[in-house]
Amino acid sequence: MYVIRKQGFHTKKELEVHLQNMKKELGREYHQKSPEYQFLLELIQLAHPHATEKIGPGIKYFYVEDAGRGCTRFAFERVDGSDDIFSYIKCKDYFGRDRDEVVATDAWKNLLSACRTAIADQLSAYYYAHEHICADCGVTKDIQVDHKNKNFVDILLEFDAPRNDTPREFDDLPVEETDGFRGTHLFKIRDVEYMVAFQEYHRQVAVLQLLCRPCNLKKSRQAGIRKGVRREVSGA
């Protein structure tokens, strides 16, 4: 099931037919207050591989234009007056991709790393405020901080999904500043608003616990999370 603006589609073909019907009328415009505008915007946010660049400073309205050879296509005007087009086929093909495939890309790995650095103080504070005992097996060695209710990747995906300002470039964390709580990347100054918003979101939704390394690895394997994509924070 693929869901956009609370509309469900059982197959990508159903989604494609719906989009084809939306672009049948040449010159049709979809403005911000219309459900069609909200549908197309959310489609780009959720499914376009370059959503941030496409949306830019914001989309003023969508319209249907001539694509030649008797075909039409979706286009839009941004709030700064610039125009662009987007491929609903590309969105359709990208939408609903396997979760691991998405988070395994370099861009997602770097975003995960920067977000992990951003919430390092929260993890560190939890680690040092609790007795170092594994919540699963009771051992007291090689203890790590783990996300109990939702894993870190899912928290980030849920936070990022409705946004159109996902950072794509990051600074490297100096080697001397690395530790068991931080990632290897930092947000750039221009993305501080995104970073602060994620810190607050994580503070609100994350439920933490302490696990030993073996139990943490076992949990990760059971969750089907690809090695190297998610590595919970080491506390010692």
Sequence and secondary structure as in RCSB ss.txt:
>XXXX:A:sequence
MYVIRKQGFHTKKELEVHLQNMKKELGREYHQKSPEYQFLLELIQLAHPHATEKIGPGIKYFYVEDAGRGCTRFA
FERVDGSDDIFSYIKCKDYFGRDRDEVVATDAWKNLLSACRTAIADQLSAYYYAHEHICADCGVTKDIQVDHKNK
NFVDILLEFDAPRNDTPREFDDLPVEETDGFRGTHLFKIRDVEYMVAFQEYHRQVAVLQLLCRPCNLKKSRQAGI
RKGVRREVSGA
>XXXX:A:secstr
 EEETTEEESSHHHHHHHHHHHT STT EEETTSHHHHHHHHHHHHH TTHHHHHTT EEEEEEEEEETTEEEEE
EEETTS EEE  HHHHHHHTT  HHHHHTSHHHHHHHHHHHHHTHHHHHHHHHHS    TTT   SSEEEEESSS
 HHHHHHHHHTT S     EEE  GGG  SS  SEEE GGGHHHHHHHHHHHHHH  EEEEEHHHHHHHHHHTT 
 TTT   EE  
